[in-house]
Amino acid sequence: WLVIDRKVYDVSRFSKQHPGGSRVISHYAGQDATDAFVAFHNDKSLVKKYLRSLLIGELAPDQPSFEPNKKKSLLEDFRELRCTVEKMGLLRPNYFFFFLIFLHLLVLDAASWLVVWYFGISLVPFLAGMAFFTVAQIQMGWFQHDLGHCSVFRKPRWNRLLQIVVINVLKGLPASWWNHLHNQHHAKPNCFHKDPDLNMHPLLFSLGKTLSVEVSMGILSLAHYNIFSFFSLERRRRSSCLTITSISISSVSN
């Protein structure tokens, strides 16, 4: 079970059918998931229709409706700030801006191959093509990131379709794998054992004495754990085995 707006929901069975993955929900098992629910779901009225059948009760008046490790005053300030930002329209996408982003990364990607094709593979054309290709790949990564957050189009389906084009076709990575890990990252940011970014890059993203001790104790088994979890994703999601393995190994070696 978990709590959303002081209402308690039994999501034991639903978690397996959750579009965002079961782990995102399991990370909030027995906790208040109100802020994560608001952040992840654009069309809240539609999602709440599915929640009605899962409702099993409400919190008692004396029970706090926030995570025990967070300050109530900070949460209230954050929620107020989010409402203010939404009312100001700062979260509405600029379609022309994203069109230019998509156009320029296609131009850069095409230019990288055309330079090598037309001028050959001597040093200068090769370096120029590599520069174009590197910038294009970086821009694709950030563009598909916004698509993965459903920040470009209002309908999530259009975001997913274009994300598949960018990350699957142009970058050669599985969108389902990226979404699976990144959703967990934003559900529990900087929380060891729950944030995949910490599990994959413990020396780069871990702060604090307690967390550092946990990382140092678990780093020896980290390589095996990451590769195993990625292969299980491969079987379930039919992702690229070679790509996932290479990313896991490079992250462990950093």
Secondary structure, DSSP 8 states (H G I E B T S, - for coil): -EEETTEEE--TTGGGG-TT-HHHHHTTTTSB-HHHHHHH-S-HHHHHHHHGGGEEEE--TTS-SS-TTS-HHHHHHHHHHHHHHHHTTTTS--HHHHHHHHHHHHHHHHHHHHHHHHH-SSHHHHHHHHHHHHHHHHHHHHHHHHHHTT-SSSSHHHHHHHHIIIIIIIS---HHHHHHHHHHHHHSTT-TTT-HHHHH-HHHH--SHHHHHHHHHHSTTHHHHHHHHHHHHHHHH---HHHHHHHHHHHHH-
